[in-house]
């Protein structure tokens, strides 16, 4: 892409066209178009570079010739690619009555910008309605051409998927990553061999759409911290400039597409964590970045009694009015763009229950947006994952609007956490969750794949910290340790924090293996939090959203230090991937599988009797899972979360012999034995150690 800009004083321009919105290269120049129904005056400001102190040309759009159906448009002749630009709008600022916030002093980002820069951005100045300097984000006019070299998106659902949630920056920012450009899309490409060796099928990337790193509370700002996770989007079409090597040249699309192409070449799908429930513009005290200054009364939920105020269902100051036709169309078209142009393979939607709220903020029975998304020609066959709750208590796990949506299963997380830490009387709930959460999904004609199973994620303790801390330690965040949840359902194994006590550290490692084992042995779709496979720690911080430093970064020394855990996770994933019975397309029923002449699942107590489902003290459960085909091995799984050893029987299987695959009470390499190294288990009984998981595979001969 030629990013040079000729030293022309000004460029000729003509009316242009309203579609497509954004900056679009056309024969002889660039067409600019932006939506603003109620603006009375619109200006386009052109800059030579991301850090230019003044625009080199300001074009005032004439209402009669440069406006059509609420779009303002202009064609700038011979304008080169790489030009940076902003908009200014004028109009009513009667926020209390109309909810409109036009301010000609403020420069605005193009909501359809494919590339944005933040070299001049100053949030505090942007919040001052009287300040008129050139301190906004800027968009870059770019060309979307890219040589995919025949690559196609991985068009598959989540059947058999294993998701790995990671932060693009934090995955490689630590100097231990030894990458060429740490913290970028490019650096992540260098770590693809690690991801491929781990065995995951999809990466789920924390927000990569451009976000405001300066959007933080005063206490956080005072400590020099930033919005690190990225749940503060302002430009939904642009990759985040902070993840690019040369954002000032507008290379955002090229750099992101290169990452996607490399991941697809390795057979790994790309799921984006997207944030359409709110924006970086915040509440009435927040800045004008784009939507506020273009169509505030359309894009946001406003208080009907005082339209100066924003209804906040996100906990971040505002909520997008997702079911307004204009906003719905914007979101759907944006998602389609990321699929068609950027080749992503699916989406996870942050606080997606905001999608169910109508103009007045009240939940709707049939909200248009979720249905529009799943009925889109481009989106209908892709993974669509909802975080099915919002910050104001609308909890829709098991009931998110639509048919094909999968959901982050928060109930699965809580049940497994309580069971592994040793809470009694849970085996019924554990069995239901292991079997795919049919209590949530079966009655709605959904499937096990609708349940995204996780025990840890970016939000909360890492796995290491979950077995190490019972209380959050978020002092470094600058909010007096008030932020982050207090409901962690964790157990520190007897000591709070790090310790040199060998027995406690061994128990913690065993507990981590128990969590990972249950995750990989459950029906549904498992999601692994990046770094849990090598016991990454955040020092007890369970809300590290503002920690762009060693607290959050992946320490690559752990790959060697905790290589035994990494090996264990690799073998667990390999076990799951070679057993189709662990990723069934329908719910378990106990009915006979003809090819094996066995029930699909049978639940047992230690003596092969019926589990004591109603016993409030029991902490043991076992089950046998029949192979789906004549060639697939059967599985026998024993879960003992009590504090004492239990003698257990193994069910007989005709013409097959049990082979021990997993025993979390053992040390590496006996904790996870590769298939080729397994030996026949002699006898039909075993001793299940306290707080451990054992998994046997049944096959007819040695391998």
C-alpha positions as CSV (number, residue, x, y, z in Angstrom):
1,X,0.0,0.0,0.0
2,X,1.4,3.4,-1.0
3,X,1.1,5.5,2.2
4,X,2.9,8.6,0.9
5,X,0.9,11.8,0.6
6,X,1.7,14.4,-2.1
7,X,2.5,17.9,-0.9
8,X,-0.7,19.3,-2.4
9,X,-2.3,22.3,-0.7
10,X,-5.8,21.0,-1.3
11,X,-7.7,18.4,-3.3
12,X,-10.6,18.9,-5.6
13,X,-13.8,17.3,-4.4
14,X,-17.4,16.5,-5.6
15,X,-20.6,15.2,-4.0
16,X,-19.7,11.5,-3.9
17,X,-22.1,8.7,-2.9
18,X,-23.7,7.5,0.3
19,X,-22.8,3.8,0.0
20,X,-20.7,2.2,1.2
21,X,-20.1,4.1,4.5
22,X,-16.6,4.9,5.5
23,X,-13.6,5.8,3.3
24,X,-13.7,3.8,0.1
25,X,-11.0,3.9,-2.6
26,X,-12.6,4.3,-6.0
27,X,-11.4,5.2,-9.5
28,X,-9.8,8.6,-9.3
29,X,-9.9,9.2,-5.5
30,X,-11.6,8.3,-2.2
31,X,-15.3,8.4,-1.3
32,X,-16.2,9.4,2.3
33,X,-19.6,8.7,3.8
34,X,-20.9,8.9,7.3
35,X,-24.4,8.6,9.0
36,X,-25.8,11.5,10.9
37,X,-29.5,12.0,10.6
38,X,-29.9,15.2,12.6
39,X,-26.6,17.1,11.9
40,X,-27.0,20.5,10.4
41,X,-23.4,20.9,9.3
42,X,-20.6,18.4,8.6
43,X,-16.9,18.9,7.9
44,X,-14.2,16.4,6.8
45,X,-10.7,17.1,8.1
46,X,-7.7,15.6,6.3
47,X,-4.3,15.0,7.9
48,X,-1.0,14.0,6.4
49,X,0.0,11.7,9.3
50,X,-1.1,10.2,12.6
51,X,0.7,12.9,14.5
52,X,0.1,16.0,12.3
53,X,-0.6,19.0,14.5
54,X,-3.0,20.5,12.0
55,X,-5.2,19.2,9.1
56,X,-3.9,20.1,5.7
57,X,-7.5,20.5,4.3
58,X,-10.9,21.0,5.8
59,X,-13.9,20.3,3.5
60,X,-17.3,21.7,4.4
61,X,-20.1,19.6,3.1
62,X,-23.0,21.3,1.5
63,X,-26.3,20.0,2.8
64,X,-28.0,20.1,-0.6
65,X,-25.4,18.2,-2.6
66,X,-23.5,16.2,0.0
67,X,-26.4,14.7,1.9
68,X,-28.7,11.8,1.0
69,X,-31.1,9.9,3.3
70,X,-29.2,10.9,6.5
71,X,-25.8,10.1,5.0
72,X,-23.2,12.8,4.4
73,X,-20.8,12.1,1.6
74,X,-18.0,13.5,-0.5
75,X,-15.6,12.3,-3.1
76,X,-12.0,13.7,-2.9
77,X,-10.2,13.5,-6.2
78,X,-6.7,11.9,-6.4
79,X,-6.4,11.7,-2.6
80,X,-3.7,9.1,-1.8
81,X,-4.1,6.1,0.5
82,X,-2.7,6.6,3.9
83,X,-4.4,9.9,4.4
84,X,-5.7,10.4,8.0
85,X,-9.1,11.9,8.6
86,X,-11.7,12.9,11.1
87,X,-15.3,14.4,11.0
88,X,-16.9,17.3,12.7
89,X,-20.6,17.8,13.1
90,X,-22.9,20.6,14.2
91,X,-26.5,20.6,15.3
92,X,-28.7,20.6,18.4
93,X,-27.1,20.1,21.8
94,X,-30.3,19.8,23.7
95,X,-29.4,16.7,25.5
96,X,-32.2,16.8,28.1
97,X,-35.0,16.8,25.5
98,X,-33.7,15.2,22.3
99,X,-30.7,13.4,23.6
100,X,-28.5,15.0,20.9
101,X,-24.9,16.0,21.6
102,X,-23.6,17.8,18.5
103,X,-20.5,19.8,19.2
104,X,-18.6,21.4,16.2
105,X,-15.5,21.7,18.4
106,X,-15.0,18.0,18.6
107,X,-13.4,15.8,15.9
108,X,-15.1,12.4,15.5
109,X,-13.9,9.0,14.3
110,X,-15.6,7.4,11.3
111,X,-17.5,4.5,12.8
112,X,-16.8,2.5,9.6
113,X,-13.0,3.2,9.7
114,X,-10.9,0.2,8.7
115,X,-7.8,1.6,10.4
116,X,-7.5,4.1,13.3
117,X,-4.5,5.6,15.1
118,X,-4.3,7.0,18.6
119,X,-1.0,9.0,18.4
120,X,-2.8,12.3,19.3
121,X,-5.6,10.9,21.5
122,X,-6.1,12.6,24.8
123,X,-9.2,11.3,26.6
124,X,-9.3,14.0,29.3
125,X,-9.2,16.8,26.7
126,X,-11.9,15.0,24.7
127,X,-14.1,15.0,27.8
128,X,-14.0,18.8,27.9
129,X,-16.8,20.1,25.7
130,X,-15.1,23.5,25.2
131,X,-11.7,22.2,24.1
132,X,-11.2,22.4,20.4
133,X,-7.7,21.0,19.7
134,X,-6.8,18.2,17.4
135,X,-6.6,15.5,20.1
136,X,-9.0,12.9,18.7
137,X,-8.4,9.4,17.4
138,X,-7.9,9.5,13.6
139,X,-9.0,7.2,10.8
140,X,-6.8,6.1,8.0
141,X,-8.0,5.7,4.4
142,X,-6.8,2.2,3.3
143,X,-7.1,-0.4,0.6
144,X,-8.5,-3.7,1.7
145,X,-6.7,-5.7,-1.0
146,X,-4.9,-8.8,0.3
147,X,-3.4,-11.9,-1.2
148,X,-5.1,-14.8,0.7
149,X,-3.2,-17.2,-1.6
150,X,-6.3,-19.4,-2.0
151,X,-6.9,-19.6,1.8
152,X,-10.5,-20.1,2.9
153,X,-12.0,-19.6,6.4
154,X,-12.4,-22.8,8.4
155,X,-16.1,-23.3,8.0
156,X,-17.0,-25.6,10.8
157,X,-19.1,-25.5,13.9
158,X,-18.0,-26.3,17.5
159,X,-18.4,-30.0,17.3
160,X,-15.2,-31.5,18.6
161,X,-13.8,-28.0,19.3
162,X,-11.3,-27.1,22.0
163,X,-11.2,-23.4,22.6
164,X,-8.1,-21.5,23.9
165,X,-8.8,-18.0,25.2
166,X,-5.9,-15.6,24.9
167,X,-5.0,-11.9,24.9
168,X,-3.1,-11.0,21.7
169,X,-0.8,-8.5,23.5
170,X,-0.2,-10.3,26.8
171,X,0.5,-13.6,25.1
172,X,3.9,-12.3,23.7
173,X,4.7,-9.0,25.5
174,X,6.9,-10.6,28.1
175,X,10.6,-10.6,27.0
176,X,10.6,-14.4,27.6
177,X,8.5,-14.8,24.5
178,X,11.5,-13.9,22.4
179,X,9.4,-12.7,19.5
180,X,10.4,-10.1,16.9
181,X,7.6,-7.6,17.7
182,X,6.2,-8.5,21.2
183,X,2.5,-7.8,21.8
184,X,1.5,-7.8,18.1
185,X,-0.5,-9.9,15.7
186,X,2.9,-10.7,14.1
187,X,4.3,-12.0,17.4
188,X,1.3,-14.3,17.9
189,X,2.2,-15.9,14.5
190,X,5.5,-17.0,16.0
191,X,3.7,-18.9,18.7
192,X,1.4,-20.9,16.4
193,X,3.7,-24.0,16.7
194,X,3.1,-23.9,20.4
195,X,-0.7,-23.7,19.9
196,X,-0.7,-26.5,17.3
197,X,1.4,-28.8,19.6
198,X,-1.0,-28.1,22.5
199,X,-3.8,-29.6,20.4
200,X,-6.4,-26.8,20.6
201,X,-8.8,-26.3,17.6
202,X,-9.7,-22.6,18.0
203,X,-8.2,-19.5,19.6
204,X,-10.7,-17.1,21.1
205,X,-9.0,-13.7,21.0
206,X,-9.9,-11.1,23.7
207,X,-11.0,-7.8,22.0
208,X,-9.0,-7.0,18.9
209,X,-11.3,-4.3,17.6
210,X,-9.8,-0.8,18.3
211,X,-10.3,0.1,22.0
212,X,-9.5,3.1,24.2
213,X,-6.5,2.2,26.5
214,X,-7.1,5.5,28.4
215,X,-10.7,4.5,29.5
216,X,-10.0,3.8,33.2
217,X,-11.2,5.2,36.6
218,X,-9.2,8.0,38.3
219,X,-7.6,5.6,40.8
220,X,-6.4,3.3,38.1
221,X,-5.1,6.3,36.0
222,X,-3.2,7.6,39.0
223,X,-1.2,4.4,39.1
224,X,-0.2,4.8,35.4
225,X,-2.4,1.8,34.4
226,X,-4.4,1.4,31.2
227,X,-7.4,-0.5,29.8
228,X,-5.5,-3.7,29.0
229,X,-8.2,-6.3,28.3
230,X,-9.8,-4.1,25.6
231,X,-13.5,-4.2,26.6
232,X,-13.8,-0.5,25.6
233,X,-14.3,-0.6,21.9
234,X,-14.7,2.6,19.8
235,X,-14.0,1.4,16.3
236,X,-15.7,-1.9,15.4
237,X,-14.2,-2.2,11.9
238,X,-10.6,-1.6,12.8
239,X,-8.1,-3.9,14.4
240,X,-6.5,-2.4,17.5
241,X,-3.5,-0.1,16.6
242,X,-1.6,-1.3,19.6
243,X,-1.4,-4.8,18.2
244,X,0.0,-3.6,14.9
245,X,3.7,-3.0,14.0
246,X,3.0,0.1,11.8
247,X,-0.4,1.4,12.6
248,X,0.6,4.9,11.5
249,X,0.8,3.5,7.9
250,X,-2.7,2.0,8.1
251,X,-1.5,-1.6,7.9
252,X,-4.1,-2.9,10.4
253,X,-6.0,-5.1,8.0
254,X,-2.9,-6.5,6.4
255,X,-1.4,-7.4,9.8
256,X,-4.5,-9.0,11.1
257,X,-5.2,-11.0,7.9
258,X,-1.7,-12.3,7.9
259,X,-2.3,-13.7,11.4
260,X,-5.6,-15.3,10.4
261,X,-4.0,-16.9,7.3
262,X,-1.2,-18.3,9.4
263,X,-3.6,-19.8,12.0
264,X,-5.8,-21.3,9.3
265,X,-2.7,-22.9,7.7
266,X,-2.1,-24.6,11.0
267,X,-5.8,-25.8,11.1
268,X,-6.7,-23.4,13.9
269,X,-9.9,-21.4,13.8
270,X,-10.3,-17.8,14.9
271,X,-13.1,-16.7,17.3
272,X,-13.3,-13.0,18.2
273,X,-14.5,-11.7,21.6
274,X,-16.6,-8.7,20.5
275,X,-18.0,-5.9,22.7
276,X,-21.3,-4.6,21.2
277,X,-23.0,-3.9,24.5
278,X,-21.3,-0.6,25.1
279,X,-18.6,1.7,23.7
280,X,-15.6,3.7,25.0
281,X,-17.6,6.9,25.0
282,X,-18.9,6.2,28.6
283,X,-21.6,8.2,30.3
284,X,-22.6,11.9,30.1
285,X,-19.2,12.8,31.5
286,X,-17.4,10.8,28.8
287,X,-15.8,12.0,25.5
288,X,-17.3,12.4,22.1
289,X,-15.5,9.8,20.0
290,X,-17.9,8.9,17.2
291,X,-21.5,7.7,17.9
292,X,-22.2,10.4,20.5
293,X,-21.4,13.2,18.1
294,X,-23.2,11.6,15.1
295,X,-26.3,9.9,16.4
296,X,-26.3,9.8,20.2
297,X,-30.1,9.5,20.4
298,X,-30.1,6.5,18.1
299,X,-27.1,4.5,19.2
300,X,-27.5,4.6,23.0
301,X,-30.1,3.8,25.6
302,X,-31.1,7.1,27.2
303,X,-33.1,7.8,30.3
304,X,-36.6,8.7,29.1
305,X,-37.1,11.2,31.9
306,X,-33.7,12.9,31.5
307,X,-32.1,12.2,28.1
308,X,-28.8,13.7,29.3
309,X,-28.3,10.4,31.2
310,X,-27.4,7.0,29.8
311,X,-28.9,3.7,30.9
312,X,-26.0,1.5,31.9
313,X,-26.6,-2.3,31.6
314,X,-22.9,-2.9,31.0
315,X,-21.3,-1.4,34.1
316,X,-19.2,0.8,31.7
317,X,-21.2,4.0,31.5
318,X,-23.5,3.3,28.6
319,X,-25.4,0.6,26.6
320,X,-25.8,0.4,22.9
321,X,-29.4,0.5,21.7
322,X,-28.9,-2.8,19.9
323,X,-32.4,-3.3,18.7
324,X,-32.8,0.0,17.0
325,X,-32.9,-0.9,13.2
326,X,-29.9,1.3,12.4
327,X,-27.8,-0.1,15.2
328,X,-28.9,-3.7,14.5
329,X,-27.9,-3.2,10.8
330,X,-24.6,-1.7,11.9
331,X,-23.7,-4.6,14.1
332,X,-24.8,-7.3,11.6
333,X,-22.9,-5.7,8.7
334,X,-19.8,-5.3,10.9
335,X,-19.8,-9.0,11.8
336,X,-20.3,-9.9,8.2
337,X,-17.3,-7.7,7.3
338,X,-15.1,-9.6,9.7
339,X,-16.2,-12.9,8.2
340,X,-16.1,-12.0,4.6
341,X,-13.1,-9.7,4.5
342,X,-11.0,-10.8,7.6
343,X,-11.9,-14.5,7.4
344,X,-12.7,-15.0,11.1
345,X,-14.5,-18.2,12.1
346,X,-16.9,-17.1,14.9
347,X,-17.7,-14.7,17.6
348,X,-18.1,-14.6,21.4
349,X,-20.3,-11.7,22.5
350,X,-19.5,-9.9,25.8
351,X,-22.5,-9.2,28.1
352,X,-24.8,-10.4,25.3
353,X,-28.0,-10.0,27.4
354,X,-27.9,-6.3,26.5
355,X,-28.9,-7.6,23.0
356,X,-32.3,-8.5,24.5
357,X,-33.2,-5.0,25.7
358,X,-35.5,-2.8,23.7
359,X,-35.5,1.0,23.2
360,X,-36.6,1.6,26.8
361,X,-34.1,-0.9,28.2
362,X,-36.7,-3.5,29.1
363,X,-36.0,-7.1,28.0
364,X,-37.9,-8.1,24.9
365,X,-39.6,-11.5,24.3
366,X,-38.2,-11.6,20.7
367,X,-35.3,-9.1,20.3
368,X,-34.4,-8.6,16.7
369,X,-30.6,-8.5,16.9
370,X,-29.9,-12.1,18.1
371,X,-32.2,-13.5,15.5
372,X,-30.8,-11.2,12.7
373,X,-27.3,-12.4,13.6
374,X,-28.1,-16.1,13.5
375,X,-30.1,-15.8,10.3
376,X,-27.5,-13.9,8.4
377,X,-26.3,-15.8,5.3
378,X,-22.6,-15.3,6.3
379,X,-23.1,-15.9,10.1
380,X,-25.6,-18.7,10.2
381,X,-23.1,-21.5,10.1
382,X,-20.5,-20.0,12.4
383,X,-20.0,-20.4,16.1
384,X,-22.0,-17.7,17.9
385,X,-21.2,-17.7,21.6
386,X,-23.1,-15.5,24.1
387,X,-22.0,-14.4,27.6
388,X,-25.6,-14.7,28.5
389,X,-25.9,-12.1,31.2
390,X,-25.4,-8.3,31.7
391,X,-24.3,-6.1,34.6
392,X,-27.9,-5.3,35.7
393,X,-28.9,-8.8,36.5
394,X,-30.4,-10.1,33.3
395,X,-29.2,-13.8,33.4
396,X,-30.1,-15.9,30.4
397,X,-27.9,-18.9,30.6
398,X,-30.0,-21.7,29.0
399,X,-32.5,-19.2,27.7
400,X,-30.6,-16.8,25.4
401,X,-32.8,-15.6,22.5
402,X,-32.4,-17.6,19.3
403,X,-31.8,-21.3,18.5
404,X,-28.2,-21.8,17.4
405,X,-26.4,-19.7,20.0
406,X,-23.9,-21.4,22.3
407,X,-23.4,-19.9,25.8
408,X,-20.6,-19.5,28.3
409,X,-22.0,-21.9,30.9
410,X,-21.6,-20.1,34.2
411,X,-23.4,-22.8,36.1
412,X,-21.0,-25.4,34.8
413,X,-18.1,-23.3,36.2
414,X,-19.6,-22.9,39.6
415,X,-20.6,-26.6,40.0
416,X,-17.2,-27.9,39.0
417,X,-15.4,-25.4,41.2
418,X,-17.4,-26.4,44.2
419,X,-17.0,-30.1,43.6
420,X,-13.3,-30.0,43.1
421,X,-12.7,-27.9,46.2
422,X,-14.5,-30.6,48.1
423,X,-18.1,-29.4,48.7
424,X,-20.3,-32.5,49.3
425,X,-23.7,-33.4,48.0
426,X,-23.1,-32.3,44.4
427,X,-22.8,-35.5,42.4
428,X,-26.2,-35.0,40.8
429,X,-25.3,-31.6,39.6
430,X,-21.9,-32.7,38.5
431,X,-23.3,-35.6,36.5
432,X,-25.7,-33.2,34.7
433,X,-22.9,-30.8,33.8
434,X,-20.5,-33.6,32.7
435,X,-23.3,-34.9,30.5
436,X,-23.7,-31.6,28.6
437,X,-26.2,-29.6,30.8
438,X,-29.3,-31.1,29.4
439,X,-31.3,-29.3,32.2
440,X,-30.4,-26.0,30.5
441,X,-30.5,-26.9,26.8
442,X,-32.6,-30.1,26.1
443,X,-36.0,-28.6,26.5
444,X,-35.2,-25.8,24.0
445,X,-34.2,-28.3,21.4
446,X,-30.6,-27.3,21.8
447,X,-27.6,-29.6,21.9
448,X,-24.5,-30.3,24.1
449,X,-22.5,-28.0,21.8
450,X,-24.6,-25.1,23.0
451,X,-22.7,-25.3,26.3
452,X,-19.3,-23.7,26.4
453,X,-17.7,-25.3,29.5
454,X,-15.1,-23.4,31.4
455,X,-13.8,-23.2,35.0
456,X,-11.4,-20.3,34.6
457,X,-11.2,-17.5,32.0
458,X,-9.6,-14.1,31.6
459,X,-12.1,-12.7,34.2
460,X,-11.2,-14.1,37.6
461,X,-8.5,-16.2,39.1
462,X,-6.1,-18.2,36.8
463,X,-6.1,-21.9,37.5
464,X,-2.9,-21.6,39.6
465,X,-4.4,-18.8,41.6
466,X,-7.7,-20.7,42.1
467,X,-5.9,-23.4,43.9
468,X,-3.6,-20.9,45.8
469,X,-5.9,-18.1,47.0
470,X,-9.2,-18.0,48.7
471,X,-9.3,-14.2,48.6
472,X,-8.7,-11.7,45.8
473,X,-5.5,-9.6,46.0
474,X,-6.2,-6.7,43.7
475,X,-4.4,-3.9,45.5
476,X,-2.3,-3.2,42.5
477,X,-5.4,-2.1,40.5
478,X,-5.7,1.2,42.5
479,X,-9.3,0.7,43.6
480,X,-8.6,-0.4,47.2
481,X,-9.2,-4.1,46.5
482,X,-12.9,-3.3,46.0
483,X,-12.9,-4.4,42.4
484,X,-13.3,-8.0,41.2
485,X,-15.6,-10.6,42.6
486,X,-15.5,-12.0,46.1
487,X,-17.3,-15.1,45.1
488,X,-14.4,-17.2,43.8
489,X,-15.5,-20.6,45.0
490,X,-11.8,-21.4,45.5
491,X,-9.7,-23.3,48.0
492,X,-6.1,-22.5,48.8
493,X,-5.3,-26.1,50.1
494,X,-4.5,-24.8,53.6
495,X,-2.3,-21.7,53.1
496,X,-3.1,-18.4,51.5
497,X,-0.7,-17.6,48.7
498,X,2.6,-19.0,47.6
499,X,4.3,-21.4,50.0
500,X,7.4,-23.7,50.2
501,X,5.3,-26.4,51.8
502,X,5.9,-29.4,49.4
503,X,2.7,-31.3,50.3
504,X,0.5,-28.3,49.8
505,X,2.2,-27.5,46.4
506,X,1.7,-31.2,45.4
507,X,-2.0,-31.0,46.3
508,X,-2.4,-27.8,44.4
509,X,-0.9,-29.3,41.3
510,X,-3.2,-32.3,41.7
511,X,-6.3,-30.1,42.1
512,X,-5.3,-28.2,39.0
513,X,-5.2,-31.5,37.1
514,X,-8.6,-32.5,38.5
515,X,-10.1,-29.3,37.1
516,X,-8.6,-29.8,33.7
517,X,-9.6,-33.4,33.6
518,X,-13.2,-32.7,34.4
519,X,-13.2,-30.0,31.7
520,X,-11.9,-32.3,29.0
521,X,-14.2,-35.2,30.1
522,X,-17.4,-33.2,29.8
523,X,-19.9,-33.1,27.0
524,X,-20.1,-29.7,25.4
525,X,-17.3,-27.5,24.3
526,X,-14.3,-27.0,26.6
527,X,-12.6,-23.6,26.9
528,X,-9.1,-23.3,28.3
529,X,-7.7,-20.1,29.7
530,X,-4.3,-19.3,28.2
531,X,-1.5,-20.1,30.6
532,X,-3.5,-22.5,32.8
533,X,-1.6,-25.4,31.0
534,X,1.6,-24.1,32.6
535,X,0.1,-22.7,35.8
536,X,0.4,-19.0,35.0
537,X,-0.2,-16.8,38.0
538,X,-1.5,-13.2,38.5
539,X,-0.4,-13.2,42.2
540,X,-4.0,-13.5,43.3
541,X,-5.3,-10.7,41.2
542,X,-8.8,-11.8,39.9
543,X,-9.5,-8.6,37.9
544,X,-6.3,-7.8,36.0
545,X,-8.1,-5.8,33.3
546,X,-5.8,-2.8,33.8
547,X,-2.5,-4.7,34.2
548,X,-0.5,-4.4,31.0
549,X,2.6,-5.8,32.7
550,X,4.1,-9.0,34.1
551,X,1.0,-9.6,36.3
552,X,-1.0,-10.4,33.1
553,X,1.6,-11.4,30.6
554,X,2.3,-15.0,29.7
555,X,5.7,-15.9,31.2
556,X,7.3,-18.3,28.7
557,X,9.8,-19.6,31.3
558,X,6.8,-21.5,32.7
559,X,6.8,-23.7,29.6
560,X,10.0,-25.3,30.8
561,X,9.5,-24.9,34.5
562,X,6.1,-26.5,34.5
563,X,6.6,-28.8,31.5
564,X,5.0,-31.7,33.4
565,X,1.7,-29.8,33.6
566,X,2.0,-28.9,29.9
567,X,2.6,-32.5,29.0
568,X,-0.4,-33.5,31.2
569,X,-2.7,-31.0,29.3
570,X,-1.4,-32.2,25.9
571,X,-2.3,-35.8,26.8
572,X,-5.7,-34.8,28.1
573,X,-6.5,-32.9,24.9
574,X,-5.2,-35.9,22.8
575,X,-7.5,-38.2,24.9
576,X,-10.5,-36.0,24.2
577,X,-9.8,-35.7,20.5
578,X,-9.5,-39.4,20.0
579,X,-12.8,-40.1,21.7
580,X,-15.8,-39.0,19.7
581,X,-18.0,-40.1,22.6
582,X,-16.7,-37.1,24.6
583,X,-18.1,-34.7,22.0
584,X,-21.4,-36.2,21.2
585,X,-23.8,-34.3,18.9
586,X,-26.8,-35.3,21.1
587,X,-27.5,-35.7,24.8
588,X,-26.8,-38.9,26.6
589,X,-29.9,-41.0,27.4
590,X,-28.7,-44.3,28.8
591,X,-30.0,-46.1,25.7
592,X,-28.1,-48.9,24.0
593,X,-25.5,-48.1,21.3
594,X,-26.0,-50.9,18.8
595,X,-22.4,-51.0,17.6
596,X,-21.2,-51.7,21.2
597,X,-24.4,-53.2,22.7
598,X,-23.8,-51.0,25.7
599,X,-25.7,-48.0,27.1
600,X,-24.2,-44.7,26.0
601,X,-23.6,-43.9,29.7
602,X,-24.0,-45.7,33.0
603,X,-23.4,-43.9,36.4
604,X,-21.9,-45.8,39.3
605,X,-20.9,-45.6,42.9
606,X,-17.6,-47.2,44.0
607,X,-19.2,-50.7,44.1
608,X,-20.8,-50.5,40.7
609,X,-24.2,-49.7,42.3
610,X,-26.5,-46.8,41.7
611,X,-24.9,-43.5,42.9
612,X,-26.3,-42.1,46.1
613,X,-27.8,-39.1,44.4
614,X,-29.5,-37.8,47.5
615,X,-26.7,-38.3,49.9
616,X,-25.6,-34.8,51.0
617,X,-22.2,-36.1,52.0
618,X,-21.0,-38.1,49.0
619,X,-18.1,-36.8,47.0
620,X,-17.5,-39.8,44.7
621,X,-18.9,-40.5,41.3
622,X,-18.0,-42.8,38.4
623,X,-19.3,-43.4,34.9
624,X,-18.8,-45.6,31.9
625,X,-19.0,-44.0,28.5
626,X,-19.4,-46.4,25.5
627,X,-17.5,-45.8,22.3
628,X,-19.7,-44.5,19.5
629,X,-18.3,-47.0,17.0
630,X,-17.0,-50.5,17.1
631,X,-13.5,-49.2,16.9
632,X,-13.7,-46.5,19.6
633,X,-12.5,-47.5,23.1
634,X,-15.0,-47.3,26.0
635,X,-14.1,-45.0,28.9
636,X,-14.4,-45.5,32.6
637,X,-14.0,-42.4,34.7
638,X,-13.7,-42.2,38.5
639,X,-14.0,-39.0,40.4
640,X,-13.0,-38.9,44.1
641,X,-13.1,-35.4,45.6
642,X,-13.3,-36.7,49.2
643,X,-10.3,-36.4,51.5
644,X,-9.7,-40.2,51.7
645,X,-8.8,-43.1,49.4
646,X,-11.6,-45.1,48.0
647,X,-11.5,-48.7,46.8
648,X,-13.5,-49.0,43.6
649,X,-14.6,-51.7,41.2
650,X,-14.2,-51.5,37.4
651,X,-17.1,-52.7,35.3
652,X,-16.4,-55.8,33.1
653,X,-16.3,-55.2,29.3
654,X,-16.5,-58.3,27.0
655,X,-13.6,-58.9,24.7
656,X,-11.8,-55.8,26.0
657,X,-9.3,-54.9,28.7
658,X,-9.0,-51.8,30.8
659,X,-5.9,-49.6,30.3
660,X,-5.1,-46.7,32.7
661,X,-4.8,-43.4,30.8
662,X,-5.1,-40.7,33.5
663,X,-4.4,-40.7,37.3
664,X,-4.1,-37.2,38.7
665,X,-2.7,-38.5,42.0
666,X,0.5,-39.6,40.1
667,X,3.4,-37.6,39.1
668,X,4.5,-37.1,35.5
669,X,4.7,-39.1,33.3
670,X,2.4,-41.6,35.1
671,X,-0.4,-39.0,35.6
672,X,-1.2,-39.1,31.8
673,X,0.0,-42.1,29.9
674,X,0.1,-41.9,26.1
675,X,-2.0,-44.5,24.4
676,X,1.1,-46.4,23.1
677,X,2.6,-46.6,26.5
678,X,-0.5,-48.0,28.4
679,X,-0.5,-51.5,29.8
680,X,-3.4,-53.8,30.6
681,X,-4.9,-53.2,34.1
682,X,-4.7,-56.4,36.1
683,X,-8.0,-57.1,37.9
684,X,-11.3,-55.3,38.2
685,X,-10.6,-53.0,41.1
686,X,-8.5,-50.0,41.8
687,X,-7.7,-47.6,44.6
688,X,-8.8,-44.0,43.8
689,X,-6.6,-41.6,45.9
690,X,-8.2,-38.7,47.8
691,X,-9.0,-35.7,45.6
692,X,-8.1,-37.4,42.3
693,X,-9.4,-38.4,38.9
694,X,-8.8,-41.7,37.2
695,X,-9.6,-42.5,33.5
696,X,-9.4,-46.0,31.9
697,X,-9.7,-46.9,28.2
698,X,-11.0,-50.3,27.2
699,X,-9.6,-51.9,24.1
700,X,-9.3,-55.5,22.9
701,X,-5.6,-55.6,22.4
702,X,-2.4,-53.9,23.2
703,X,-1.4,-51.0,20.9
